[in-house]
């Protein structure tokens, strides 16, 4: 059996079997720097922040370690992000 489950998005190939953490976030501009925050926090502070993009963060390092091996998939809308999350969930269920 093949231990790969490749998902392609934004020109990147991601092996879903190697992901240790997968989560959505909002990328905001904070004092000239980009920072990722939870979607909920971004919605609560929408009138006070500058939203750059929505991101799906895929970490490949063991849980508990500082994530160095990371892929971020960027989307302009929350709807695009949710659609990709649903695609990945469907792929994982099959």
Steps between C-alpha positions, in 0.01 A plus 500: 500500500619849418550718811450825308184703471593793277289815501578770246420865564653834402760319291621300800481126562434402860514146634208498744637188670805696622313796649519517880291817542248652259309812589344813350610850592467860395813684390495857627729801485607600849738794525654437161546128565284208387354279771264205490209503744192287552204559271284576803738767629525658155120519478475654849761765414399551134449874548848544654724280283620480142427155360755387241370151421351182636748213539492128549810406695651154452774406747719193452708505820414280799238647732670684784794615289537846352356474149775554245362290213183685414292569191251785498227506239366854454149597394332833443166401653386293792272311260800385294673385820193306616464337157860374511452374855193308382697353207771379738245356741332314212835362383585383853162328539538301174 
